[in-house]
Amino acid sequence: MNCQKSSFLIIVSSLIVAIGAFCEKAIALSPCNDNQLQASYNSSSSSYHEYTVENKVCSIDLPGCTQDFVFNIMLSQVRFIAPTDQVTPVQNCKITILDIPGPFGEDPIRTTVNQNQYSITNYTREDHALHPGIVNRTVIEKDGHIVISTFGEGEGILPTINENQAPDLWGDVDRGLIREVRLRLPTCTNKISGAYQFANESISVNAGDKIRIRASGSIRLGLFAGSASPAGISYGTSYNHFSNALHGHLLGRIFQPGMQDLEGWFSVGNGIDMVAEVSGMLEFLVNDSDPQNNSGAFCVEIENLGSG
Ligand SMILES: [Ca+2]
């Protein structure tokens, strides 16, 4: 809409105010001050189309698999936000030339980044074959997984083909992202499974050793209890080995021959620095006496700094 021309034709002053407000709103809605970008769409238009494609990236039980981690990997290369081979980083308001094969132009898009929402939006520019349209890619947590959700809508040409091809097109982009996430997820040296009744993983230590323990990851503790970090969760004490520690809290001990199952445990949680009082096997236990309904694992990194 040409604001100056329209205002000129309006004589009634109250209407001028109304038009003025509309123009201001239109300017404010143009992302990156790029007036080629169309932010909103008319779903009753005959060429309107929309689609949503969702793909699982990783299970939140995997240590390191978080929205933040996946989103930052998505921002690391343009090929994770659009169908292209380009490996340069994603930046707010950056223009990317997609050059879709066919009798069209350079097919540029402009991308905005919303770090708080773990979301990016691609807007077509006028020279894009499918202009006008947007694609919104958001990293969400759903059903125990980090999921990449792609929503597209537009009013350009080929609405049906565009909708039908979306799962394959974005499936390819997502596969590249998923591969990169798996490569970069931290490897876990000692996995403490949530499904064990008693100790799992044994690491030998000597009396006097300085031991640094750091724990991460998440264990689903049951249908109603939900998931916990190694710090545990407030969830009554009926299913605890120890009532004075949170449900799902990570415990440790140095096992000595002859010890009972519930003997010698101390709090570890997200991590501790300690000096071993005795020589023996360092063991771990999740504070849940009903582990059959558990899934996932804590990842425990142990550094033995010796006796110096
Ligand atoms: Ca349980």
Residues whose N, C-alpha, C, O or C-beta is under 5 A from the ligand:
A	BS01	CA	L221 G222 D288 D290 P291 N293 N294
